[in-house]
Structures are given as C-alpha cells and as structure tokens.
C-alpha cells in the first residue's frame, strides 16, 4: 500500500470514528432529555405497581445471573413496557395522586 492510500484510509477511519462519537453523544443527549423533569411520587408508585404486576419483580429476585436473558424475562419486560405505555398507567398515577392530594402531572413518559 502506498503512502497516499494509507493516508486516505487513516482519514476515512478518523472520520468514521468522529461520526460514531457524535452519534453516540446525540443519542445520550436525547436519553437525558427524558429525565429533565423528575417523577412525582404518584408516578413512582404507579410504576412500581406495574413493575410488580408485569412479573418483573419476581423475576429480578432470582440469584441466577442469566435470568434476565430468559424468554420469560423478555416476556415480562415486554408486558411491563406495554402496561407502562397504556392508559392503565395514567389511571394509576391519577389514583395515587388523588390519594396523596398531589396535583396531576403528565404521566406519558
């Protein structure tokens, strides 16, 4: 390989690494935006109830380090995500907020 090809390859590699780094930084920034506003106590309580009802609570008690890779765990995780995105979550937040006398906030995170 001659010097020109080597320099071109190095430049392409450097550019690729810069683009990957930039993409990772933008993804992390987008994830951080989801945490700009802290959860209310009602949202935390509703999330905890859904976590338990989905079956994740029981599965995470396992001492088997590979349990989180099982089909059963993935199914419970999918069930949790569906429940968390459903109107049921918003109703639970409203219920807990009402019990605690808290104002309702956006539960659509």
PDB file as gemmi writes it, atoms N, CA and C in Angstrom:
CRYST1    1.000    1.000    1.000  90.00  90.00  90.00 P 1                      
ATOM      1  N   UNK A   1       0.846  -1.165   0.000  1.00  0.00           N  
ATOM      2  CA  UNK A   1       0.000   0.000   0.000  1.00  0.00           C  
ATOM      3  C   UNK A   1       0.898   1.237   0.000  1.00  0.00           C  
ATOM      4  N   UNK A   2       0.606   2.163  -0.862  1.00  0.00           N  
ATOM      5  CA  UNK A   2       1.455   3.346  -0.911  1.00  0.00           C  
ATOM      6  C   UNK A   2       1.024   4.369   0.131  1.00  0.00           C  
ATOM      7  N   UNK A   3       1.811   5.403   0.271  1.00  0.00           N  
ATOM      8  CA  UNK A   3       1.595   6.403   1.315  1.00  0.00           C  
ATOM      9  C   UNK A   3       0.261   7.128   1.137  1.00  0.00           C  
ATOM     10  N   UNK A   4      -0.142   7.395  -0.114  1.00  0.00           N  
ATOM     11  CA  UNK A   4      -1.399   8.096  -0.367  1.00  0.00           C  
ATOM     12  C   UNK A   4      -2.584   7.246   0.070  1.00  0.00           C  
ATOM     13  N   UNK A   5      -2.558   5.950  -0.249  1.00  0.00           N  
ATOM     14  CA  UNK A   5      -3.647   5.062   0.150  1.00  0.00           C  
ATOM     15  C   UNK A   5      -3.712   4.925   1.674  1.00  0.00           C  
ATOM     16  N   UNK A   6      -2.562   4.884   2.301  1.00  0.00           N  
ATOM     17  CA  UNK A   6      -2.519   4.775   3.757  1.00  0.00           C  
ATOM     18  C   UNK A   6      -3.118   6.015   4.402  1.00  0.00           C  
ATOM     19  N   UNK A   7      -2.745   7.207   3.880  1.00  0.00           N  
ATOM     20  CA  UNK A   7      -3.289   8.451   4.423  1.00  0.00           C  
ATOM     21  C   UNK A   7      -4.794   8.533   4.202  1.00  0.00           C  
ATOM     22  N   UNK A   8      -5.255   8.100   3.038  1.00  0.00           N  
ATOM     23  CA  UNK A   8      -6.693   8.118   2.748  1.00  0.00           C  
ATOM     24  C   UNK A   8      -7.442   7.178   3.688  1.00  0.00           C  
ATOM     25  N   UNK A   9      -6.870   6.010   3.912  1.00  0.00           N  
ATOM     26  CA  UNK A   9      -7.502   5.039   4.808  1.00  0.00           C  
ATOM     27  C   UNK A   9      -7.556   5.581   6.235  1.00  0.00           C  
ATOM     28  N   UNK A  10      -6.490   6.201   6.685  1.00  0.00           N  
ATOM     29  CA  UNK A  10      -6.453   6.775   8.027  1.00  0.00           C  
ATOM     30  C   UNK A  10      -7.463   7.916   8.161  1.00  0.00           C  
ATOM     31  N   UNK A  11      -7.567   8.743   7.128  1.00  0.00           N  
ATOM     32  CA  UNK A  11      -8.517   9.852   7.157  1.00  0.00           C  
ATOM     33  C   UNK A  11      -9.954   9.317   7.211  1.00  0.00           C  
ATOM     34  N   UNK A  12     -10.231   8.293   6.439  1.00  0.00           N  
ATOM     35  CA  UNK A  12     -11.565   7.700   6.439  1.00  0.00           C  
ATOM     36  C   UNK A  12     -11.882   7.081   7.793  1.00  0.00           C  
ATOM     37  N   UNK A  13     -10.915   6.409   8.380  1.00  0.00           N  
ATOM     38  CA  UNK A  13     -11.098   5.795   9.696  1.00  0.00           C  
ATOM     39  C   UNK A  13     -11.351   6.866  10.757  1.00  0.00           C  
ATOM     40  N   UNK A  14     -10.581   7.934  10.713  1.00  0.00           N  
ATOM     41  CA  UNK A  14     -10.741   9.026  11.674  1.00  0.00           C  
ATOM     42  C   UNK A  14     -12.113   9.668  11.535  1.00  0.00           C  
ATOM     43  N   UNK A  15     -12.549   9.907  10.294  1.00  0.00           N  
ATOM     44  CA  UNK A  15     -13.858  10.492  10.046  1.00  0.00           C  
ATOM     45  C   UNK A  15     -14.960   9.575  10.567  1.00  0.00           C  
ATOM     46  N   UNK A  16     -14.825   8.284  10.328  1.00  0.00           N  
ATOM     47  CA  UNK A  16     -15.819   7.322  10.808  1.00  0.00           C  
ATOM     48  C   UNK A  16     -15.917   7.341  12.321  1.00  0.00           C  
ATOM     49  N   UNK A  17     -14.773   7.383  12.988  1.00  0.00           N  
ATOM     50  CA  UNK A  17     -14.762   7.399  14.452  1.00  0.00           C  
ATOM     51  C   UNK A  17     -15.406   8.675  14.984  1.00  0.00           C  
ATOM     52  N   UNK A  18     -15.163   9.788  14.327  1.00  0.00           N  
ATOM     53  CA  UNK A  18     -15.770  11.052  14.747  1.00  0.00           C  
ATOM     54  C   UNK A  18     -17.288  11.005  14.595  1.00  0.00           C  
ATOM     55  N   UNK A  19     -17.763  10.436  13.492  1.00  0.00           N  
ATOM     56  CA  UNK A  19     -19.202  10.345  13.265  1.00  0.00           C  
ATOM     57  C   UNK A  19     -19.869   9.428  14.284  1.00  0.00           C  
ATOM     58  N   UNK A  20     -19.226   8.321  14.617  1.00  0.00           N  
ATOM     59  CA  UNK A  20     -19.767   7.403  15.624  1.00  0.00           C  
ATOM     60  C   UNK A  20     -19.829   8.099  16.978  1.00  0.00           C  
ATOM     61  N   UNK A  21     -18.787   8.818  17.328  1.00  0.00           N  
ATOM     62  CA  UNK A  21     -18.756   9.537  18.605  1.00  0.00           C  
ATOM     63  C   UNK A  21     -19.842  10.595  18.653  1.00  0.00           C  
ATOM     64  N   UNK A  22     -20.018  11.327  17.572  1.00  0.00           N  
ATOM     65  CA  UNK A  22     -21.051  12.355  17.505  1.00  0.00           C  
ATOM     66  C   UNK A  22     -22.433  11.722  17.636  1.00  0.00           C  
ATOM     67  N   UNK A  23     -22.659  10.624  16.942  1.00  0.00           N  
ATOM     68  CA  UNK A  23     -23.946   9.931  17.023  1.00  0.00           C  
ATOM     69  C   UNK A  23     -24.234   9.443  18.427  1.00  0.00           C  
ATOM     70  N   UNK A  24     -23.228   8.918  19.100  1.00  0.00           N  
ATOM     71  CA  UNK A  24     -23.403   8.445  20.480  1.00  0.00           C  
ATOM     72  C   UNK A  24     -23.732   9.600  21.414  1.00  0.00           C  
ATOM     73  N   UNK A  25     -23.068  10.714  21.225  1.00  0.00           N  
ATOM     74  CA  UNK A  25     -23.312  11.884  22.068  1.00  0.00           C  
ATOM     75  C   UNK A  25     -24.727  12.405  21.867  1.00  0.00           C  
ATOM     76  N   UNK A  26     -25.200  12.420  20.624  1.00  0.00           N  
ATOM     77  CA  UNK A  26     -26.554  12.892  20.357  1.00  0.00           C  
ATOM     78  C   UNK A  26     -27.583  11.939  20.940  1.00  0.00           C  
ATOM     79  N   UNK A  27     -27.342  10.639  20.868  1.00  0.00           N  
ATOM     80  CA  UNK A  27     -28.266   9.659  21.441  1.00  0.00           C  
ATOM     81  C   UNK A  27     -28.333   9.811  22.952  1.00  0.00           C  
ATOM     82  N   UNK A  28     -27.191  10.005  23.580  1.00  0.00           N  
ATOM     83  CA  UNK A  28     -27.157  10.177  25.034  1.00  0.00           C  
ATOM     84  C   UNK A  28     -27.878  11.462  25.437  1.00  0.00           C  
ATOM     85  N   UNK A  29     -27.722  12.495  24.631  1.00  0.00           N  
ATOM     86  CA  UNK A  29     -28.393  13.763  24.916  1.00  0.00           C  
ATOM     87  C   UNK A  29     -29.901  13.594  24.818  1.00  0.00           C  
ATOM     88  N   UNK A  30     -30.358  12.823  23.842  1.00  0.00           N  
ATOM     89  CA  UNK A  30     -31.790  12.553  23.694  1.00  0.00           C  
ATOM     90  C   UNK A  30     -32.323  11.760  24.866  1.00  0.00           C  
ATOM     91  N   UNK A  31     -31.560  10.784  25.354  1.00  0.00           N  
ATOM     92  CA  UNK A  31     -31.966  10.000  26.511  1.00  0.00           C  
ATOM     93  C   UNK A  31     -32.037  10.879  27.749  1.00  0.00           C  
ATOM     94  N   UNK A  32     -31.113  11.799  27.886  1.00  0.00           N  
ATOM     95  CA  UNK A  32     -31.085  12.674  29.050  1.00  0.00           C  
ATOM     96  C   UNK A  32     -32.298  13.594  29.068  1.00  0.00           C  
ATOM     97  N   UNK A  33     -32.818  13.953  27.899  1.00  0.00           N  
ATOM     98  CA  UNK A  33     -33.979  14.840  27.839  1.00  0.00           C  
ATOM     99  C   UNK A  33     -35.195  14.195  28.500  1.00  0.00           C  
ATOM    100  N   UNK A  34     -35.266  12.873  28.485  1.00  0.00           N  
ATOM    101  CA  UNK A  34     -36.383  12.177  29.115  1.00  0.00           C  
ATOM    102  C   UNK A  34     -36.346  12.314  30.628  1.00  0.00           C  
ATOM    103  N   UNK A  35     -35.217  12.682  31.187  1.00  0.00           N  
ATOM    104  CA  UNK A  35     -35.073  12.792  32.625  1.00  0.00           C  
ATOM    105  C   UNK A  35     -34.996  14.237  33.107  1.00  0.00           C  
ATOM    106  N   UNK A  36     -35.374  15.177  32.245  1.00  0.00           N  
ATOM    107  CA  UNK A  36     -35.311  16.583  32.631  1.00  0.00           C  
ATOM    108  C   UNK A  36     -36.236  16.884  33.796  1.00  0.00           C  
ATOM    109  N   UNK A  37     -37.407  16.298  33.791  1.00  0.00           N  
ATOM    110  CA  UNK A  37     -38.390  16.564  34.829  1.00  0.00           C  
ATOM    111  C   UNK A  37     -38.460  15.359  35.757  1.00  0.00           C  
ATOM    112  N   UNK A  38     -38.275  15.553  37.048  1.00  0.00           N  
ATOM    113  CA  UNK A  38     -38.325  14.412  37.959  1.00  0.00           C  
ATOM    114  C   UNK A  38     -39.732  13.834  38.047  1.00  0.00           C  
ATOM    115  N   UNK A  39     -39.799  12.540  38.346  1.00  0.00           N  
ATOM    116  CA  UNK A  39     -41.087  11.877  38.505  1.00  0.00           C  
ATOM    117  C   UNK A  39     -41.740  12.317  39.813  1.00  0.00           C  
ATOM    118  N   UNK A  40     -43.060  12.355  39.807  1.00  0.00           N  
ATOM    119  CA  UNK A  40     -43.784  12.624  41.040  1.00  0.00           C  
ATOM    120  C   UNK A  40     -43.851  11.342  41.864  1.00  0.00           C  
ATOM    121  N   UNK A  41     -44.221  11.469  43.102  1.00  0.00           N  
ATOM    122  CA  UNK A  41     -44.367  10.287  43.964  1.00  0.00           C  
ATOM    123  C   UNK A  41     -45.444   9.362  43.391  1.00  0.00           C  
ATOM    124  N   UNK A  42     -46.520   9.917  42.877  1.00  0.00           N  
ATOM    125  CA  UNK A  42     -47.600   9.122  42.293  1.00  0.00           C  
ATOM    126  C   UNK A  42     -47.101   8.336  41.077  1.00  0.00           C  
ATOM    127  N   UNK A  43     -46.258   8.955  40.249  1.00  0.00           N  
ATOM    128  CA  UNK A  43     -45.708   8.259  39.082  1.00  0.00           C  
ATOM    129  C   UNK A  43     -44.799   7.110  39.500  1.00  0.00           C  
ATOM    130  N   UNK A  44     -44.020   7.332  40.538  1.00  0.00           N  
ATOM    131  CA  UNK A  44     -43.130   6.273  41.037  1.00  0.00           C  
ATOM    132  C   UNK A  44     -43.951   5.124  41.594  1.00  0.00           C  
ATOM    133  N   UNK A  45     -44.992   5.430  42.347  1.00  0.00           N  
ATOM    134  CA  UNK A  45     -45.827   4.380  42.923  1.00  0.00           C  
ATOM    135  C   UNK A  45     -46.557   3.591  41.836  1.00  0.00           C  
ATOM    136  N   UNK A  46     -47.050   4.285  40.815  1.00  0.00           N  
ATOM    137  CA  UNK A  46     -47.728   3.614  39.705  1.00  0.00           C  
ATOM    138  C   UNK A  46     -46.750   2.723  38.940  1.00  0.00           C  
ATOM    139  N   UNK A  47     -45.540   3.216  38.725  1.00  0.00           N  
ATOM    140  CA  UNK A  47     -44.525   2.432  38.025  1.00  0.00           C  
ATOM    141  C   UNK A  47     -44.170   1.178  38.823  1.00  0.00           C  
ATOM    142  N   UNK A  48     -44.051   1.313  40.125  1.00  0.00           N  
ATOM    143  CA  UNK A  48     -43.744   0.175  40.978  1.00  0.00           C  
ATOM    144  C   UNK A  48     -44.852  -0.875  40.899  1.00  0.00           C  
ATOM    145  N   UNK A  49     -46.093  -0.437  40.910  1.00  0.00           N  
ATOM    146  CA  UNK A  49     -47.200  -1.392  40.822  1.00  0.00           C  
ATOM    147  C   UNK A  49     -47.177  -2.132  39.490  1.00  0.00           C  
ATOM    148  N   UNK A  50     -46.943  -1.411  38.413  1.00  0.00           N  
ATOM    149  CA  UNK A  50     -46.884  -2.054  37.096  1.00  0.00           C  
ATOM    150  C   UNK A  50     -45.692  -3.001  37.007  1.00  0.00           C  
ATOM    151  N   UNK A  51     -44.576  -2.621  37.589  1.00  0.00           N  
ATOM    152  CA  UNK A  51     -43.387  -3.487  37.614  1.00  0.00           C  
ATOM    153  C   UNK A  51     -43.713  -4.799  38.309  1.00  0.00           C  
ATOM    154  N   UNK A  52     -44.434  -4.712  39.426  1.00  0.00           N  
ATOM    155  CA  UNK A  52     -44.825  -5.930  40.149  1.00  0.00           C  
ATOM    156  C   UNK A  52     -45.826  -6.756  39.353  1.00  0.00           C  
ATOM    157  N   UNK A  53     -46.856  -6.093  38.799  1.00  0.00           N  
ATOM    158  CA  UNK A  53     -47.894  -6.805  38.059  1.00  0.00           C  
ATOM    159  C   UNK A  53     -47.369  -7.454  36.789  1.00  0.00           C  
ATOM    160  N   UNK A  54     -46.358  -6.886  36.180  1.00  0.00           N  
ATOM    161  CA  UNK A  54     -45.802  -7.443  34.945  1.00  0.00           C  
ATOM    162  C   UNK A  54     -45.033  -8.736  35.195  1.00  0.00           C  
ATOM    163  N   UNK A  55     -44.635  -8.961  36.443  1.00  0.00           N  
ATOM    164  CA  UNK A  55     -43.861 -10.147  36.780  1.00  0.00           C  
ATOM    165  C   UNK A  55     -42.372  -9.886  36.890  1.00  0.00           C  
ATOM    166  N   UNK A  56     -41.944  -8.678  36.547  1.00  0.00           N  
ATOM    167  CA  UNK A  56     -40.513  -8.368  36.613  1.00  0.00           C  
ATOM    168  C   UNK A  56     -39.975  -8.416  38.040  1.00  0.00           C  
ATOM    169  N   UNK A  57     -40.785  -8.015  38.998  1.00  0.00           N  
ATOM    170  CA  UNK A  57     -40.321  -8.015  40.393  1.00  0.00           C  
ATOM    171  C   UNK A  57     -39.927  -9.418  40.830  1.00  0.00           C  
ATOM    172  N   UNK A  58     -40.779 -10.387  40.523  1.00  0.00           N  
ATOM    173  CA  UNK A  58     -40.478 -11.775  40.910  1.00  0.00           C  
ATOM    174  C   UNK A  58     -39.260 -12.313  40.172  1.00  0.00           C  
ATOM    175  N   UNK A  59     -39.147 -11.986  38.899  1.00  0.00           N  
ATOM    176  CA  UNK A  59     -38.028 -12.495  38.102  1.00  0.00           C  
ATOM    177  C   UNK A  59     -36.702 -11.868  38.504  1.00  0.00           C  
ATOM    178  N   UNK A  60     -36.722 -10.643  38.995  1.00  0.00           N  
ATOM    179  CA  UNK A  60     -35.477  -9.994  39.372  1.00  0.00           C  
ATOM    180  C   UNK A  60     -34.987 -10.431  40.747  1.00  0.00           C  
ATOM    181  N   UNK A  61     -35.761 -11.228  41.433  1.00  0.00           N  
ATOM    182  CA  UNK A  61     -35.326 -11.782  42.716  1.00  0.00           C  
ATOM    183  C   UNK A  61     -34.393 -12.971  42.513  1.00  0.00           C  
ATOM    184  N   UNK A  62     -34.352 -13.483  41.306  1.00  0.00           N  
ATOM    185  CA  UNK A  62     -33.544 -14.658  41.013  1.00  0.00           C  
ATOM    186  C   UNK A  62     -32.065 -14.388  41.261  1.00  0.00           C  
ATOM    187  N   UNK A  63     -31.400 -15.385  41.800  1.00  0.00           N  
ATOM    188  CA  UNK A  63     -29.955 -15.264  42.017  1.00  0.00           C  
ATOM    189  C   UNK A  63     -29.167 -15.737  40.797  1.00  0.00           C  
ATOM    190  N   UNK A  64     -29.885 -16.227  39.796  1.00  0.00           N  
ATOM    191  CA  UNK A  64     -29.249 -16.680  38.567  1.00  0.00           C  
ATOM    192  C   UNK A  64     -28.893 -15.461  37.715  1.00  0.00           C  
ATOM    193  N   UNK A  65     -27.603 -15.212  37.475  1.00  0.00           N  
ATOM    194  CA  UNK A  65     -27.210 -14.020  36.711  1.00  0.00           C  
ATOM    195  C   UNK A  65     -27.677 -14.054  35.258  1.00  0.00           C  
ATOM    196  N   UNK A  66     -28.061 -15.212  34.751  1.00  0.00           N  
ATOM    197  CA  UNK A  66     -28.520 -15.307  33.364  1.00  0.00           C  
ATOM    198  C   UNK A  66     -30.035 -15.188  33.250  1.00  0.00           C  
ATOM    199  N   UNK A  67     -30.733 -15.030  34.368  1.00  0.00           N  
ATOM    200  CA  UNK A  67     -32.201 -14.985  34.353  1.00  0.00           C  
ATOM    201  C   UNK A  67     -32.729 -13.850  33.480  1.00  0.00           C  
ATOM    202  N   UNK A  68     -32.023 -12.742  33.433  1.00  0.00           N  
ATOM    203  CA  UNK A  68     -32.507 -11.604  32.643  1.00  0.00           C  
ATOM    204  C   UNK A  68     -32.384 -11.834  31.137  1.00  0.00           C  
ATOM    205  N   UNK A  69     -31.792 -12.958  30.746  1.00  0.00           N  
ATOM    206  CA  UNK A  69     -31.685 -13.293  29.319  1.00  0.00           C  
ATOM    207  C   UNK A  69     -32.717 -14.342  28.907  1.00  0.00           C  
ATOM    208  N   UNK A  70     -33.556 -14.779  29.843  1.00  0.00           N  
ATOM    209  CA  UNK A  70     -34.519 -15.836  29.554  1.00  0.00           C  
ATOM    210  C   UNK A  70     -35.708 -15.302  28.759  1.00  0.00           C  
ATOM    211  N   UNK A  71     -36.406 -16.206  28.099  1.00  0.00           N  
ATOM    212  CA  UNK A  71     -37.605 -15.836  27.348  1.00  0.00           C  
ATOM    213  C   UNK A  71     -38.680 -15.313  28.298  1.00  0.00           C  
ATOM    214  N   UNK A  72     -38.771 -15.918  29.477  1.00  0.00           N  
ATOM    215  CA  UNK A  72     -39.753 -15.488  30.461  1.00  0.00           C  
ATOM    216  C   UNK A  72     -39.500 -14.034  30.887  1.00  0.00           C  
ATOM    217  N   UNK A  73     -38.240 -13.692  31.088  1.00  0.00           N  
ATOM    218  CA  UNK A  73     -37.886 -12.324  31.486  1.00  0.00           C  
ATOM    219  C   UNK A  73     -38.214 -11.343  30.356  1.00  0.00           C  
ATOM    220  N   UNK A  74     -37.873 -11.718  29.124  1.00  0.00           N  
ATOM    221  CA  UNK A  74     -38.168 -10.832  27.987  1.00  0.00           C  
ATOM    222  C   UNK A  74     -39.667 -10.611  27.834  1.00  0.00           C  
ATOM    223  N   UNK A  75     -40.461 -11.662  28.082  1.00  0.00           N  
ATOM    224  CA  UNK A  75     -41.917 -11.521  28.004  1.00  0.00           C  
ATOM    225  C   UNK A  75     -42.430 -10.586  29.095  1.00  0.00           C  
ATOM    226  N   UNK A  76     -41.893 -10.723  30.303  1.00  0.00           N  
ATOM    227  CA  UNK A  76     -42.301  -9.846  31.398  1.00  0.00           C  
ATOM    228  C   UNK A  76     -41.883  -8.404  31.109  1.00  0.00           C  
ATOM    229  N   UNK A  77     -40.705  -8.222  30.523  1.00  0.00           N  
ATOM    230  CA  UNK A  77     -40.229  -6.882  30.165  1.00  0.00           C  
ATOM    231  C   UNK A  77     -41.156  -6.249  29.130  1.00  0.00           C  
ATOM    232  N   UNK A  78     -41.560  -7.032  28.138  1.00  0.00           N  
ATOM    233  CA  UNK A  78     -42.481  -6.521  27.112  1.00  0.00           C  
ATOM    234  C   UNK A  78     -43.837  -6.190  27.732  1.00  0.00           C  
ATOM    235  N   UNK A  79     -44.304  -7.038  28.650  1.00  0.00           N  
ATOM    236  CA  UNK A  79     -45.566  -6.793  29.345  1.00  0.00           C  
ATOM    237  C   UNK A  79     -45.467  -5.485  30.157  1.00  0.00           C  
ATOM    238  N   UNK A  80     -44.351  -5.290  30.854  1.00  0.00           N  
ATOM    239  CA  UNK A  80     -44.139  -4.058  31.623  1.00  0.00           C  
ATOM    240  C   UNK A  80     -44.193  -2.835  30.707  1.00  0.00           C  
ATOM    241  N   UNK A  81     -43.493  -2.896  29.584  1.00  0.00           N  
ATOM    242  CA  UNK A  81     -43.455  -1.752  28.665  1.00  0.00           C  
ATOM    243  C   UNK A  81     -44.837  -1.439  28.101  1.00  0.00           C  
ATOM    244  N   UNK A  82     -45.611  -2.503  27.777  1.00  0.00           N  
ATOM    245  CA  UNK A  82     -46.982  -2.278  27.281  1.00  0.00           C  
ATOM    246  C   UNK A  82     -47.841  -1.630  28.368  1.00  0.00           C  
ATOM    247  N   UNK A  83     -47.730  -2.149  29.585  1.00  0.00           N  
ATOM    248  CA  UNK A  83     -48.525  -1.609  30.685  1.00  0.00           C  
ATOM    249  C   UNK A  83     -48.123  -0.167  30.998  1.00  0.00           C  
ATOM    250  N   UNK A  84     -46.839   0.117  30.931  1.00  0.00           N  
ATOM    251  CA  UNK A  84     -46.324   1.457  31.237  1.00  0.00           C  
ATOM    252  C   UNK A  84     -46.807   2.479  30.216  1.00  0.00           C  
ATOM    253  N   UNK A  85     -46.993   2.033  28.963  1.00  0.00           N  
ATOM    254  CA  UNK A  85     -47.435   2.930  27.890  1.00  0.00           C  
ATOM    255  C   UNK A  85     -48.960   2.990  27.774  1.00  0.00           C  
ATOM    256  N   UNK A  86     -49.661   2.179  28.533  1.00  0.00           N  
ATOM    257  CA  UNK A  86     -51.115   2.090  28.410  1.00  0.00           C  
ATOM    258  C   UNK A  86     -51.821   3.148  29.254  1.00  0.00           C  
ATOM    259  N   UNK A  87     -53.117   3.338  28.993  1.00  0.00           N  
ATOM    260  CA  UNK A  87     -53.904   4.257  29.828  1.00  0.00           C  
ATOM    261  C   UNK A  87     -53.960   3.790  31.288  1.00  0.00           C  
ATOM    262  N   UNK A  88     -53.738   2.516  31.526  1.00  0.00           N  
ATOM    263  CA  UNK A  88     -53.737   1.996  32.889  1.00  0.00           C  
ATOM    264  C   UNK A  88     -52.714   2.741  33.754  1.00  0.00           C  
ATOM    265  N   UNK A  89     -51.556   3.059  33.183  1.00  0.00           N  
ATOM    266  CA  UNK A  89     -50.534   3.771  33.943  1.00  0.00           C  
ATOM    267  C   UNK A  89     -51.029   5.150  34.354  1.00  0.00           C  
ATOM    268  N   UNK A  90     -51.630   5.863  33.407  1.00  0.00           N  
ATOM    269  CA  UNK A  90     -52.147   7.204  33.709  1.00  0.00           C  
ATOM    270  C   UNK A  90     -53.242   7.132  34.772  1.00  0.00           C  
ATOM    271  N   UNK A  91     -54.064   6.099  34.717  1.00  0.00           N  
ATOM    272  CA  UNK A  91     -55.119   5.948  35.730  1.00  0.00           C  
ATOM    273  C   UNK A  91     -54.518   5.671  37.108  1.00  0.00           C  
ATOM    274  N   UNK A  92     -53.482   4.866  37.148  1.00  0.00           N  
ATOM    275  CA  UNK A  92     -52.818   4.593  38.425  1.00  0.00           C  
ATOM    276  C   UNK A  92     -52.180   5.860  38.994  1.00  0.00           C  
ATOM    277  N   UNK A  93     -51.555   6.640  38.128  1.00  0.00           N  
ATOM    278  CA  UNK A  93     -50.953   7.901  38.583  1.00  0.00           C  
ATOM    279  C   UNK A  93     -52.038   8.802  39.172  1.00  0.00           C  
ATOM    280  N   UNK A  94     -53.164   8.913  38.468  1.00  0.00           N  
ATOM    281  CA  UNK A  94     -54.259   9.751  38.960  1.00  0.00           C  
ATOM    282  C   UNK A  94     -54.770   9.221  40.299  1.00  0.00           C  
ATOM    283  N   UNK A  95     -54.879   7.921  40.413  1.00  0.00           N  
ATOM    284  CA  UNK A  95     -55.347   7.313  41.660  1.00  0.00           C  
ATOM    285  C   UNK A  95     -54.393   7.649  42.809  1.00  0.00           C  
ATOM    286  N   UNK A  96     -53.103   7.417  42.603  1.00  0.00           N  
ATOM    287  CA  UNK A  96     -52.133   7.678  43.664  1.00  0.00           C  
ATOM    288  C   UNK A  96     -52.016   9.173  43.977  1.00  0.00           C  
ATOM    289  N   UNK A  97     -52.114   9.994  42.953  1.00  0.00           N  
ATOM    290  CA  UNK A  97     -52.051  11.442  43.179  1.00  0.00           C  
ATOM    291  C   UNK A  97     -53.262  11.895  43.997  1.00  0.00           C  
ATOM    292  N   UNK A  98     -54.420  11.339  43.677  1.00  0.00           N  
ATOM    293  CA  UNK A  98     -55.631  11.692  44.411  1.00  0.00           C  
ATOM    294  C   UNK A  98     -55.553  11.275  45.866  1.00  0.00           C  
ATOM    295  N   UNK A  99     -55.042  10.084  46.113  1.00  0.00           N  
ATOM    296  CA  UNK A  99     -54.900   9.588  47.482  1.00  0.00           C  
ATOM    297  C   UNK A  99     -53.945  10.469  48.270  1.00  0.00           C  
ATOM    298  N   UNK A 100     -52.896  10.928  47.614  1.00  0.00           N  
ATOM    299  CA  UNK A 100     -51.876  11.727  48.298  1.00  0.00           C  
ATOM    300  C   UNK A 100     -52.180  13.226  48.245  1.00  0.00           C  
ATOM    301  N   UNK A 101     -53.233  13.615  47.520  1.00  0.00           N  
ATOM    302  CA  UNK A 101     -53.563  15.030  47.412  1.00  0.00           C  
ATOM    303  C   UNK A 101     -52.586  15.801  46.554  1.00  0.00           C  
ATOM    304  N   UNK A 102     -51.937  15.116  45.595  1.00  0.00           N  
ATOM    305  CA  UNK A 102     -50.972  15.759  44.700  1.00  0.00           C  
ATOM    306  C   UNK A 102     -51.668  16.236  43.439  1.00  0.00           C  
ATOM    307  N   UNK A 103     -51.165  17.296  42.829  1.00  0.00           N  
ATOM    308  CA  UNK A 103     -51.693  17.699  41.528  1.00  0.00           C  
ATOM    309  C   UNK A 103     -51.281  16.674  40.479  1.00  0.00           C  
ATOM    310  N   UNK A 104     -52.121  16.506  39.450  1.00  0.00           N  
ATOM    311  CA  UNK A 104     -51.780  15.594  38.370  1.00  0.00           C  
ATOM    312  C   UNK A 104     -50.739  16.222  37.482  1.00  0.00           C  
ATOM    313  N   UNK A 105     -49.811  15.389  37.024  1.00  0.00           N  
ATOM    314  CA  UNK A 105     -48.811  15.844  36.063  1.00  0.00           C  
ATOM    315  C   UNK A 105     -48.872  14.915  34.878  1.00  0.00           C  
ATOM    316  N   UNK A 106     -48.065  15.186  33.863  1.00  0.00           N  
ATOM    317  CA  UNK A 106     -48.048  14.362  32.675  1.00  0.00           C  
ATOM    318  C   UNK A 106     -47.468  12.992  33.012  1.00  0.00           C  
ATOM    319  N   UNK A 107     -48.248  11.963  32.774  1.00  0.00           N  
ATOM    320  CA  UNK A 107     -47.798  10.592  33.051  1.00  0.00           C  
ATOM    321  C   UNK A 107     -47.456   9.874  31.772  1.00  0.00           C  
ATOM    322  N   UNK A 108     -47.211  10.598  30.716  1.00  0.00           N  
ATOM    323  CA  UNK A 108     -46.948   9.971  29.414  1.00  0.00           C  
ATOM    324  C   UNK A 108     -45.486   9.954  29.076  1.00  0.00           C  
ATOM    325  N   UNK A 109     -44.660   9.477  29.988  1.00  0.00           N  
ATOM    326  CA  UNK A 109     -43.223   9.433  29.710  1.00  0.00           C  
ATOM    327  C   UNK A 109     -42.844   8.120  29.170  1.00  0.00           C  
TER     328      UNK A 109                                                      
END                                                                             
